[in-house]
Amino acid sequence: MQDRISGDVCSVCGKEVRGDFTVQESEAKNADSFAIVIAGTPDRDFNDCDGCNTRVHWRCSKHPESGYCDRCFEKYHQSSNDTVHSRVN
């Protein structure tokens, strides 16, 4: 699989990000329920901040596992000593 350049840029360094998100839907056999999964492509190298929706390279973030940009991470009073709930990338 080739890396895909989206044309979007990191809000910190201004360089292009790679990869994207995919949406997968699944229905149960009885049609009473369904699931939607949003997953990153294997070449994705960024997060979209859960707080402000800015796009940030993982390498430009102090806490990429948190799902927040550095500004929102500090805004929500999380420090490196707090428990950070990791997102699935």
Buried (B, 14 or more C-beta within 10 A) or exposed (E): EEEEEBEEBBBBEEEBBBBBEEEEEEEEEEEEEEEEEEEBEEBBBBBBBBBEEBBBBBEBBEBBEBBBBBBBBEEEEBEEEEEBEEEEB
